[in-house]
Amino acid sequence: MTARSPELFGHPKGLSFLFGTEMWERFSYYGMRALLTLYMVKYLLLPENRDRVLGLDAFHRTLEAIFGPLDVQPFASQVYGSYTALVYLTPVLGGLIADRWLGNRRTVIIGALLMALGHFMMAFEHLFLFALLALILGNGAFKPNISSQVGALYAPGDARRDRAYSIFYVGINLGAFLAPLVCGTLGERVAWHYGFGAAGVGMLIAIAIYHFGTPYLPEERPRAKASTSSPRTPLTSEEWRAVGVLALLCVFVTFFWATYEQQGNTIALWADENTDRAVNLLFWQGDVPTTWFLSLNPFMIFAFTPFVVALWARQSRRGTEPSTLTKMSLGCLGVALGNLLMVAAALEASATGKASALWLVAYFAIVTTGELYLSPTGLSFVSKIAPARLISMLMGFWFLTNFTGNFLAGWLGSFWSTMDKGAFFLMIAGVAGAASAAIFVFDRVMKQNPSGQAL
């Protein structure tokens, strides 16, 4: 910790600045993400606009060489999937740069400046691909180093650390909740570039908060140096078994993210094209902006988390709490059930032209519950099973499931415009259901972890 470590609300004051920084960074990320697919499908990739984008034809030909012919919507889904995948890959590089050379603070600032630049570059169509590249690289520098500073505020063994990360997670979801309401509304109702510009302003606010909070942030850690001591001890058979277990589980979890991450892609298109968004109230008449539906997930995380945690505590007292792997299986099942619900919504839309918005509300409620069962428990599983000397590396490996899952999500989303919508949702439900079944069977096989503790 730094020499100055005053407290605010029972936590180091630095936590408040990191909370604010992360909230506004997530505001910028989710604001841009809420608009990205709609922007491409409804504006940027139309024949009269796409020729202005530098490098787009070459990138399009590259993707078609891999995936075959791609019309506007499939190409947009592939771009979306590639972007959201790469923002989960580059943090590995960002963490290495900070550890080896620049330190957390400078790497965070560099990443934040790159992201702000990327958001403002989105206002210029010809710089679209370069804007995405700046955002990918900036996120890689920013994300791992802001998160690691939260833990560094607390001494080893400080019981407040877990609560600190819970508070920090609230900041993430608060930014994600506000972003579609602000950036999405500006982008849809005023101009696309106003929405992207608002995301850029959010990133500048994040930079300002981080700068003013510098005196309260943790001191920089010593740079890592190559070891010149005795050779590393080879992994034991139990450690290799733990690595193998996590590697296999990562394959299953990839399919969870591939189906879950349809939210900003095909679900956004469904809300725009196939949902009755009309509102007729005394104080408001008109259509609800499409991007507002993307605020439902972070809002429901706020609302549902206390109930899920209370349920697990009650089950624990009764000795009926599901194992970690069973919870993860249930998380995948939640995504499967949410998409089965959308099959019914597609039947209504085919009969009446538009489906009720309540279908989407119910979809997000079920899928969000699934997320709460899988995402945090997955981190818990890694912390339980990973050998102590490999835990950082394996935690980073675990986050790569978001990378592979988002790439797969883009490929699955490319079928949206060529499939019947009910069949598409059934396909997504089948992928999530297969992952759920695989993890459930895996849990039956993995009765104990390598150290013999029940999972």
Helices and strands as residue ranges (DSSP letters): E 7-8, E 11-12, H 13-39, I 40-44, H 47-50, H 56-67, H 72-86, H 90-97, I 98-102, H 104-121, G 125-127, H 128-152, H 160-179, I 180-184, H 185-189, H 192-212, G 214-216, H 237-260, I 263-267, H 268-273, E 275-276, E 278-280, E 285-287, G 290-295, H 296-318, H 324-352, E 355-356, H 357-385, G 388-390, H 391-413, G 416-418, H 421-445
